[in-house]
């Protein structure tokens, strides 16, 4: 009686230890190995193993073994009848000598017999098979008592929960990976579509081919220099790519006029921001301000822009970025009625109009990025690819940019700076 009581105390101590092991361990494999060790030690079991069930392969795969030898199968297949019977049995020990009617025990009878596997415990959690425990004979040679089987069931429940939790985490990780891939695929598709639209816009204007693409890339440079997050930088690029989408509705003869258009033609052309907004607004963009950039990229800080004559902080911040990128590309590319301006002249124009047309901090960020590239502090050659090497290496550009940046005021009475712009994106 005393010996039985000692065994009982030892077994329940092992049960408590197993519960703590399952709750605290972060290494799943180590948890299973320790669990098998606790069961074997508590009940004096010579050999055994713990397997995890794969519902895709309909098989039990061994996770931990003790004393089973190298020739014991590490993967054991189940047929539908086996699965049905194990689910019906639930989490209760099955004596292998009494279960040979099942295909599973017929197939693996020789392996079980040679290793003296006496108990097989299906790990059934919430009406689902998650694994199994294989237990050999006790060191004493005695048969398993009813209370020992109850202890095994209690311990098996802990192990089953651990396996079920691991399965759940693995499924969550799998679904997360699939969702991430789906999101990446959708984002790639969206970005490719955006670039295709940009190309379509530019194809209509033979004199400004590549303009929308360049504006997108300049907008991306500005956002990156502002240290926006990756998603926001992507959004700024998209806004630049699509800023002129409204031009798709403007007559080709007006867009391609080889002269300065008259007032009537200009009024027609000036409708494209509002039309662009109407085209983009119904679309669900990852970056929600894209339509605003199309509508307001011709607004100025001093209120002299169009279509609404917005003043300073009334202008969405993304529109200020695209406005600068758009103007810079217009100044640095050849047009039918004027040649591209020289680099020093462009820098001087940006400085002169900072606080009037352009937000000073955006001009500073843009010129800072240019200086970092010319001086070799930036690895990317974004400006060189867009403007050409000779243009970027115009004599005296480095001292000119440094002087301009030193003289630039961070703000003016007309400029609103979003103080919280940063990794979390822009604030309007």
N, C-alpha and C positions, 0 to 999 in steps of 0.2 A: 504493500500500500504506500509506504514511504517512497519506494523507488518510483512508483507510478506518479506520485505527487511531484517528485523532483523532475521527472520527465515533463510533466505538464507545465510546471513553472518555467523550465528551460524553453519549452516550445513556445509558450506565450511571450517570453522575453524575446525570442527570435522573431515572433510575429510583430511585436512592437518595433523592433529594430528594422524589420523589413519595411514597415509602413513609413518610418522616418527616411529610410534609404530611397524609397520611391518618391517621396515628397521633396527631398532636398537635392538629389543627384541631378546634375546637368548632363553627364555623360551616359547616354542610354546603354551602350554596350557594357559599361562598367556596372551599371545598375542591375542588368540581367545576370551578369556573372556573380555579383555579390548575392543576389536573390537566390540563385541556385546553391551557392555555398551555405547560406543561412538555412535553407530547407534541409539540405543534406546533413549539416552539422546538428541541427535541432533534433532530428529524428534518427540519426545514425544510419544514413543511407549510403550505400557503397558507390553507386554510380547513377548518373541521370543526365538530363539535358532539358533545355528550354528552346522552343521553336516559335517562330513568327509565321503566321499564315498569310499567304499571298492570294488574294481573291482573283487576281488576274491570271496567275499561273496555276491556281488550284493546287497549291502545294505548301508543305510545312518546311521552312528553312531554319536550320539550327542556328541559334544565336550564341548559345553557351553549352558546353558539354563537360562532363566530369567522368573519367574512367570508362568511356565508351569505346576507346580504341580508334585507330585510324581508318578501319574498314567499315565503321558504322556510317550509314548513308547520311549525308548532310542536307539532303533535300528529299522529302517523301511526298509523293503525289496522293491526292484524294480524288475519289470519284464522287458524283452527285449523291449517291446513296450514303457514302461515308459522311458527307457534310450534313445531310438530312438527319442521320442518326445522332451525330455529335451535337447538333443544335437541339434535338429532342432531349438528349441526355443532360444538356446544360453543364454547368461547372461542377461536375461530380466525378470522382475517380472511377475509371473503368479497369477492372482486372483483366489483363490481357489473356489470361488462360480461359476466361469465360466469354471472350468476344471474338472468337475466330470465325464466327459466321459472317462478319463484315469483311468486305473486300480488302480494306486497308490492312487488317491484321493477317489476312491470308497472304498478301503480297510480301509483307515485311516480317512474316513469322520467323524465318531463320535468323534475321538480325536481332529480333527481340529475344529469341530463345538463347542465342549465343551470348548475349549480354545480360541475360536474366532480368529483362524489363518486366516488372510485375504490375505497375500501375501506369495508366495513360490518362492524363487529365486535360480534357478540352478546355481552353480558356475562352469562355463564352461571356461577352460583356454586352449588355443591352441587345440581346438576341442576335449577336453577330460573333462569328468565330474570329478571334484575333491571334490565336496561337495554341500551343499545347505544352504540357510538361511530361517528360518521360522519367520514371523513377524505377531504379533497380531494387534488388533485395536489400533488406536491412542487415547491418553488420552482425546482429544477433542471430540472423536466420529465421526470426519469428515472422509471422504474417502481420500485416498492418491491422491495427485495431481500429474500431469505429471512431474513437476520439482522435487518433492520428490522421485518419482520413479527413476529419473535420478541420484539423489544423492545416492539412495540405490544401483543402478547399479555401480556407481563409487566406493562406499565403498566396495561393493561385489567383485569388481575386485581386490582391495587390499587384501581382505581376501582370495580370490581364489589363488592369487599369493603366499601368505604365506603358504597355505595348499599345493600347488603344490611344493614349495621349500622343505617343510617338507617331502613330499612323495619322492622327488628326493633324499634327504639326507638319508631317511630310506632305499631306494633301493640301494644307494651306500654303506651304512653300511652293508646291507644284502649281497651284492655281495662281499664286502671286506671280510666279515666273511667266506663266501663260498670259496673265493680264498685262504684265510689263511688256512682254513681246508684242501683244496686240496693240498696246498703247504706242509703242515705238513704231510699229508698222503703220498705224493710223497717222502718227505725227509725220513719218516719212512721206506717206501718201499726200497728206495735207501740204507739206512743204514743197513737194514736187509739183502739186497742182498750182500752188501759189507762183512758183517760178515759171510754170507754163503760161499762166495768165500774164505774168510780167512780160514774157517773150511775145505774147499775142498783142499786148498793148504797144510794145515798141515796134513791132512789125508794121503797124499802121502808120508810124511816123518814120519815114526813111532817113530823115535828118538827125534823129535822136536815137538811133538804134542802140540798145543796151542801156538806155537812160534809167529805166525802172530797176533793172538789176543793180546798177551802180548805186542808185539812191538807197536801195535795200541794204547794200553792203556798207555804205557810209553810215546809215542809221545804226547798223549793228556795231560799227566801230565806236560811235558816240556812246551807245548804251553800255558797251563793255568798259569804256573809259570811266563811266559813271559808277562802275562796279555793281551793276545790276546783276540779278541772278540769271542763270542759264535760260530759264523759260522766258524771262522778260526781255533778254537780249534777242532771243528768237522772235519774240513778238514785235520788237522794234524793227527787225529786219523785214518781217512780213508786212508791217505797215508801210515800209519804204517800197517794197516790191509792188504793192497794190495801190499806192497813193494816186496814181493816174488812171485807175480803171475806168473812171467816168469818161475818158477820152474815146473809149470804144464807141460812144454814141455821137461823137462829133464828126462832121463831114471831113473826109480825107483831104479834100482840096484846101480846107482851112488849116489843118494840121501840117500839111506838106507845102504850104505857101512859101516860096523862096524869097520872101520879102517880109517886112514888118506889116502885119495884118492891120486892117482899118478898124474903126470903132465898132462897126456892126459885127465884123468877124470876131473881134476881141470879146464882145459881149456874149457871142455864141460859145466861144472857147471857155469863157469864164464860168459857164454853167457846169463844167465837168466836175468840180469838187462836190457839189450837191448831188449830182447824178451818181457819182462814185459812192457817196454815202448811202443812197437808196439801193444801190446794187449790193453793197456789202452788209448792210444792217440786218437783213433777214438770216444771214449765215451765222451759225454758231462757231465763233473763232476761239481757239485756245486762249488767245490774248484779246480780251474784249474791246480794247480801245482802237483796234484796226480801222473800223469805219470812221471814227473821229479823226484819225490822221488823214484819211481821204478827203473829208469835208473841210478841214481847217488848216491844211498845210500851206495855204497862201495867206493866212492871217499874220499880222505883224504886232509886235508889242505896243507900238505907238497908235494902234487902232486904224492904220491906213491900209489894212489888207482887205481881202474879200474871202468868202461871200457875205459875211455878217458884220465886218468891221469890229471884231472882238478886240478887247483891250487887255493886255498884260495877263493877269491871272485868270481871265475868262477863257483863255486859250488852253485846251488840253495839253498836257506836257508832251505827250507823244507827238502831237502836231508840231510843236516847237522843234523837236528833234528832226522830223522829216522835212520841215521847212529849211533848216540849215543844210541838211544833206542834199535836198533838191536844188537849192541855190548854188551850193558849191559845185555840183555837177554841171549846172548851166554855165557857170563861169569858167570851168576847166575843160569844156568840150567845144569843138567847132560847130557852129550853126551856119545856115546858109547866108545869114545877113551879118555875121561877125565871127571872127576867129577866137579861139580860146585865149584867155588872158594869161599873162605870165604869172608864175607862182608868187613873186613878191607883191604884185598888184592885188592878187586874190587875198593874200594874208592881210594886206592893208585894208581891203574892203571889209573883211570880216571884223577886223578891229574897229573900224569906223562905224559899222552898223550894229555892233554889240550894244544892247540896251535900247535900240531903236527897232530893228527888224528881228535880230537874233538875241536869245537869252545869253548873257555874257558867260555864265558858267558852262554852257554848251560849247561856245566858241573856244573857251579855255580847254575843255576836255578834248575837243577835236584837234586843236593845234598841239596839245600836249602829246596826243597819240602820234601825230605826224613827226614831232621832234624826237620822240623815243625811237621811232623806226629809223629816221635818218641818222641819228647818232649811234645806232646799233644796240640800244637798250632793249628793244623789242625784237623777238625772234621772228614773228610773223612779218611778211612783206606785203601787207594788204594794200597799202597806198601805192607801192611800186607796181603791183599787178593792175591796179585801176588807172593810174596816171602815166605809167611808163617810168623807166629808170632815169632817163635824162631830165624829165620834168621835176622829179623829186630831188635830183642832185644838182639843181640850179645853184650856181655859185652864190655863196653868202646866205643860204637858207638857214643853216644852223644858228648863226648869230642873230639873224632876223627873227626867227621863231623865239629864241630866248629873250630877246629884247621885247618883243610883242607880249609874251606871256608875263614878263616882269611888269609891264605897263598896264596890263589888263586889270580892270576893276572887277572884283568878284560879283558885284551886282550894281544895280542903279535903281533910281526911284521907279523905273518902269518894269523892273524885273522881279518876278516871283520865283523863289527857289524852293523846291519841295525839300524841306530839311530832312525828311525821313526816307528819301530815295536811297536805295542801297540794295543789299542782297534780297530783300523782300519785294523789290520792285517799286515802280513809281507810285506816287500819290498825287492826285489832282485836286 
